[in-house]
Amino acid sequence: MANIGGIVGGGFELMRRRPGAVLCWGALSAVGGAVLNYAQMRVVGAASPDFAAHWANGGFGAGGFAAGLVFGVLSLVLSTILSAAAFRAVLWPEDRGFASIRLSMDEVRMIGLTLILYVLSLVFGLIGGLGVVFLGSLAGLLSGGSAGVAAALTFAAGAALLCLVVFVLVRLSVVYPLVLVRRRISLDAAWELTRGHFWSLLGAYVLIALMTMLVLMLAVLPLVALGLQSGIASGGGERWMTMLQPLGQAGVSPTPVQVIVTLVVGTLMASVLLAMWSGGVASATRDLLARQAPGQDEHLVEPDALM
């Protein structure tokens, strides 16, 4: 079984050993996300005048779809670069470059992997959803139109599908760090590496999720306190709600203090998320590679150089 303590402690060890790098990743994530969000609102709003009016309802406007797609890709690139840096900091501790951030083929392969997984998830999600609906309808038909039987079977099929999704996610959880190790995309390698370690990995990830939730709750307290103070001062929650809306939206004018506090809290939250999850998954990968049979050793080769 995989070392649950080592996986859970991977994120804490990363924060202890590379605090500056972790804060750098969080700051880049928070500031970069805010800048992309603001730029998207301005660009897409200009391309589609009704975009801002329909933002609250999830509307994008036909004219802003292409621009929204571009900013989505930029956001993917940013998150991939930061995740790869966190993986690299665990897999190659001696790599002391600028926060272990590199722009290399590793990141390109990880982006390609994300796109592949996205397409696969759409396909299997569609098949699974149709399968659940089909089983529910078939049960209702065979039971003489009984709504209770159909609902029960639909619920059972949905629960089984959810369990299957969790199983697949856990078995493929190390696929991203393996891209850096093997320098190629290999879903079957991740599947094989996690064979026999499902329950230990699942337990470790559940513990990481619980710890992350606790830390994030503590980190967001200053934001809540500021929001409550703003709400009391304004006689309501209007100013507090502006902090939850995108910067650049029509009618939204957060104060400098709100912007600063939001970015600081966002940095802390992003730092914790990156360190805990990327550090934990990379630690799991390193542990499982070390447990391989002698003839199956996967050496941690040096990461790709800067392009």
C-alpha positions in Angstrom: 0.0 0.0 0.0 1.1 3.6 -0.6 2.4 5.6 2.3 -0.7 7.6 3.3 1.3 9.7 5.8 3.9 10.6 3.3 1.3 11.6 0.7 -0.7 13.7 3.1 2.5 15.3 4.5 3.8 16.0 1.0 2.1 19.3 0.8 3.1 20.4 4.3 6.7 19.3 3.6 6.6 21.4 0.4 5.4 24.5 2.3 8.1 24.0 4.9 10.9 23.4 2.5 9.9 25.9 -0.2 7.7 28.6 1.4 8.9 31.3 -1.0 8.1 29.2 -4.0 4.7 28.2 -2.7 3.7 31.8 -2.0 5.0 32.8 -5.5 2.8 30.2 -7.1 -0.2 31.4 -5.1 0.5 35.0 -6.0 0.9 34.2 -9.7 -2.4 32.2 -9.6 -4.4 34.9 -7.7 -3.0 37.9 -9.6 -2.9 36.2 -12.9 -6.4 34.9 -12.5 -7.7 38.4 -11.5 -5.9 40.0 -14.5 -7.3 37.4 -17.0 -10.7 37.8 -15.5 -10.6 41.6 -15.8 -9.2 41.5 -19.3 -11.9 38.9 -20.3 -14.6 41.2 -19.0 -13.3 44.2 -20.9 -12.5 42.3 -24.2 -15.6 40.1 -24.2 -17.8 43.0 -23.1 -16.5 45.1 -26.0 -17.2 42.3 -28.4 -20.6 41.6 -27.0 -22.3 44.6 -25.4 -24.9 42.4 -23.6 -22.2 40.3 -22.0 -21.9 42.2 -18.7 -25.7 42.4 -18.4 -26.0 38.6 -18.7 -22.9 37.7 -16.6 -24.9 37.0 -13.5 -27.1 34.5 -15.5 -24.1 32.8 -17.0 -24.6 34.3 -20.4 -21.6 34.9 -22.7 -23.1 36.5 -25.7 -22.4 35.1 -29.2 -19.9 37.9 -30.0 -17.6 37.1 -27.1 -17.4 33.3 -27.4 -14.0 33.3 -29.2 -12.5 35.8 -26.8 -13.8 33.7 -23.9 -12.2 30.6 -25.4 -8.9 32.4 -25.7 -8.9 33.5 -22.1 -9.9 30.0 -21.0 -6.8 28.6 -22.8 -4.6 31.3 -21.2 -6.0 30.3 -17.8 -5.2 26.6 -18.6 -1.6 27.6 -19.5 -1.1 29.5 -16.3 -2.5 26.7 -14.1 -0.4 24.1 -15.9 2.8 26.1 -15.4 2.2 26.4 -11.7 1.2 22.8 -11.2 4.2 21.6 -13.1 6.4 23.8 -10.9 4.9 22.2 -7.8 5.4 18.7 -9.2 8.9 19.5 -10.1 9.7 20.9 -6.6 8.7 17.5 -5.1 10.2 15.2 -7.7 13.4 17.1 -8.1 14.1 18.8 -4.7 17.5 19.9 -5.9 15.9 22.0 -8.6 16.3 25.4 -7.0 15.5 27.6 -10.0 13.0 30.5 -9.8 10.2 28.7 -7.9 10.9 25.7 -10.1 9.0 27.4 -12.9 10.0 26.5 -16.4 8.5 26.9 -19.9 9.3 23.6 -21.5 7.8 20.7 -23.4 6.7 19.3 -20.0 4.0 22.0 -19.8 3.0 21.5 -23.4 2.5 17.8 -22.8 0.5 18.5 -19.7 -1.8 20.8 -21.6 -2.2 18.2 -24.3 -3.1 15.6 -21.6 -5.7 18.0 -20.1 -7.3 18.3 -23.5 -7.3 14.6 -24.0 -8.9 14.0 -20.6 -11.4 16.7 -21.3 -12.6 15.0 -24.5 -12.6 11.6 -22.8 -14.7 12.9 -19.9 -17.2 14.4 -22.3 -17.6 11.1 -24.2 -17.8 8.9 -21.2 -20.0 11.4 -19.3 -22.4 11.3 -22.2 -22.4 7.6 -22.4 -22.7 7.1 -18.7 -25.6 9.7 -18.4 -27.5 8.0 -21.3 -26.9 4.6 -19.7 -28.4 5.8 -16.4 -31.4 7.3 -18.1 -31.9 4.1 -20.2 -31.7 1.8 -17.1 -34.2 4.0 -15.2 -36.6 4.0 -18.2 -36.2 0.3 -18.7 -36.9 -0.4 -15.0 -40.0 1.7 -15.1 -41.2 -0.1 -18.2 -40.6 -3.6 -16.8 -42.3 -2.7 -13.5 -45.4 -1.6 -15.2 -44.7 2.1 -15.0 -43.8 2.2 -11.3 -42.1 5.5 -10.6 -40.6 4.3 -7.4 -38.8 1.4 -9.0 -37.5 3.6 -11.8 -36.3 6.2 -9.4 -34.6 3.6 -7.2 -32.8 2.0 -10.1 -31.8 5.4 -11.5 -30.4 6.4 -8.2 -28.5 3.1 -7.9 -27.1 3.4 -11.4 -26.1 7.0 -10.7 -24.3 6.0 -7.5 -22.5 3.2 -9.3 -21.5 5.6 -12.1 -20.1 8.1 -9.4 -18.2 5.3 -7.8 -16.7 4.3 -11.1 -15.7 7.9 -11.8 -14.0 8.1 -8.4 -12.2 4.8 -9.0 -10.9 6.0 -12.4 -9.8 9.4 -11.0 -7.8 7.8 -8.2 -6.2 5.3 -10.5 -5.2 8.0 -12.9 -4.3 10.6 -10.3 -0.5 10.3 -10.9 -0.8 10.8 -14.6 0.3 14.4 -14.6 3.5 14.0 -12.5 4.3 10.9 -14.7 4.3 13.2 -17.7 7.3 15.0 -16.2 9.0 11.8 -15.2 8.5 9.9 -18.5 8.4 12.9 -20.8 5.5 11.5 -22.6 1.7 11.1 -22.1 0.9 7.6 -20.8 -2.5 6.9 -19.2 -1.7 3.2 -19.0 1.5 3.8 -17.1 -0.5 5.7 -14.4 -3.1 3.0 -14.3 -0.4 0.3 -13.8 1.5 2.3 -11.3 -1.5 2.7 -9.0 -2.5 -0.9 -9.3 -3.2 -2.3 -5.8 -3.0 1.1 -4.1 -6.5 2.4 -4.7 -7.7 2.4 -1.1 -4.6 4.0 0.3 -4.6 6.7 -2.3 -8.3 7.3 -1.8 -7.7 7.6 2.0 -4.8 10.0 1.5 -6.8 12.2 -0.9 -9.8 12.3 1.4 -7.5 13.5 4.2 -5.9 16.1 2.0 -9.4 17.4 1.0 -10.5 17.7 4.7 -7.3 19.4 5.7 -7.5 21.8 2.7 -11.1 22.7 3.5 -10.1 23.5 7.1 -7.1 25.7 6.1 -9.2 27.5 3.4 -11.9 28.2 6.0 -9.4 29.8 8.2 -7.8 31.7 5.3 -11.1 33.2 4.2 -12.1 34.5 7.6 -10.4 38.0 7.0 -12.4 38.3 3.8 -15.6 37.5 5.6 -14.8 39.9 8.4 -14.1 42.7 5.9 -17.4 41.9 4.1 -19.3 42.0 7.3 -17.7 45.3 8.2 -18.6 46.7 4.8 -22.1 45.4 5.1 -22.6 47.1 8.5 -21.1 50.4 7.3 -23.3 50.5 4.2 -26.4 49.3 6.0 -26.6 46.0 4.0 -24.6 43.5 2.1 -24.3 45.3 -1.2 -20.6 46.2 -0.8 -19.8 42.6 0.4 -21.5 41.2 -2.7 -19.3 43.3 -5.0 -16.3 41.3 -3.8 -17.8 38.2 -5.2 -18.4 39.7 -8.6 -15.9 39.9 -11.4 -13.6 42.9 -11.6 -14.6 45.1 -14.5 -18.3 44.3 -14.4 -20.5 47.2 -15.0 -21.6 48.9 -11.8 -18.9 47.1 -9.7 -16.4 49.4 -8.0 -14.6 47.6 -5.1 -12.5 49.7 -2.8 -8.7 49.4 -2.8 -8.8 47.7 0.6 -11.3 45.1 -0.8 -9.1 44.4 -3.8 -5.9 44.1 -1.7 -7.6 41.8 0.9 -9.2 39.7 -1.9 -5.8 39.2 -3.6 -4.0 38.4 -0.4 -6.6 35.9 0.6 -6.7 34.5 -2.9 -2.9 34.1 -2.8 -3.1 32.2 0.5 -5.9 30.0 -0.8 -4.1 29.2 -4.1 -0.8 28.6 -2.3 -2.5 26.0 0.0 -4.4 24.3 -2.8 -1.3 24.0 -5.0 1.0 22.9 -2.2 -1.4 20.4 -0.7 -2.8 18.8 -3.9 0.2 19.0 -6.2 2.6 18.2 -3.4 0.4 15.3 -2.3 0.0 13.8 -5.8 3.7 14.3 -6.6 4.6 12.6 -3.3 2.3 9.7 -4.2 4.0 9.4 -7.6 7.5 9.4 -6.0 6.5 6.8 -3.4 4.9 4.5 -5.9 7.9 4.7 -8.3 10.1 3.8 -5.4 8.0 0.7 -4.7 8.3 -0.7 -8.2 10.0 -4.0 -8.8 13.7 -3.6 -9.5 13.2 -4.4 -13.2 10.5 -1.7 -13.5 12.4 1.2 -11.9 11.4 4.5 -13.4 14.3 6.9 -12.9 13.6 10.5 -12.2 15.4 12.0 -15.1 16.3 15.7 -15.2 13.4 17.9 -16.1 13.3 19.6 -19.5 15.4 22.7 -19.9 14.0 26.1 -20.6 12.8 26.6 -24.2 
